[in-house]
Amino acid sequence: MYMQPPQKPIHLNPKHKGEFTAWAKAHGFTSVQTAAAHVMANKASYAKHVVEMANFAKNFGGSK
């Protein structure tokens, strides 16, 4: 049976914590996951940094 190797914990620079949440609220989204889904569906309309934040939120959002 194949076993996956242990995963490294996810580290977010503390100075960036809450940055996408603040961006989502400032742009009128009701939730971070809704904002992330919208940004990922319309990547060409957003800056690279916003797309990166949305991708992180989509992949790891809500995990503690």
C-alpha positions in Angstrom: 0.0 0.0 0.0 1.3 3.5 -0.9 1.7 5.9 2.0 2.1 9.7 1.5 5.1 11.3 3.1 4.3 13.6 6.0 3.3 17.2 4.9 5.2 20.2 6.1 3.0 22.6 8.0 1.7 25.7 6.1 3.4 28.9 7.1 2.0 32.3 6.3 4.0 35.4 7.0 2.3 37.1 9.9 2.4 40.5 8.2 0.2 39.1 5.5 -2.4 37.5 7.8 -5.9 38.8 7.0 -4.8 40.6 3.8 -7.1 38.7 1.5 -10.0 38.8 4.0 -9.6 42.6 4.1 -9.4 42.8 0.3 -12.6 40.6 0.0 -14.6 42.8 2.4 -13.4 46.0 0.8 -14.6 44.7 -2.6 -18.1 43.7 -1.3 -17.8 40.0 -1.2 -19.9 38.2 1.5 -17.2 35.6 2.3 -13.6 34.9 1.6 -14.3 31.7 -0.2 -16.8 33.4 -2.5 -14.1 36.1 -3.3 -11.5 33.4 -4.0 -13.8 31.5 -6.3 -14.7 34.7 -8.2 -11.0 35.8 -8.6 -9.9 32.3 -9.7 -12.7 32.3 -12.3 -11.6 35.7 -13.6 -7.8 35.7 -13.2 -7.2 38.1 -16.1 -9.2 40.8 -14.4 -7.1 40.9 -11.2 -3.5 41.6 -10.3 -1.1 38.7 -9.9 -0.8 39.3 -6.1 -4.6 39.1 -5.7 -4.8 35.9 -7.7 -2.0 34.4 -5.5 -3.9 35.3 -2.3 -7.1 33.9 -3.8 -5.4 30.6 -4.7 -4.0 30.3 -1.2 -7.5 31.0 0.3 -9.0 28.5 -2.1 -6.5 25.8 -1.2 -6.1 26.3 2.5 -8.9 28.6 3.6 -10.7 27.4 6.7 -8.1 24.9 7.7 -6.7 25.4 11.2 
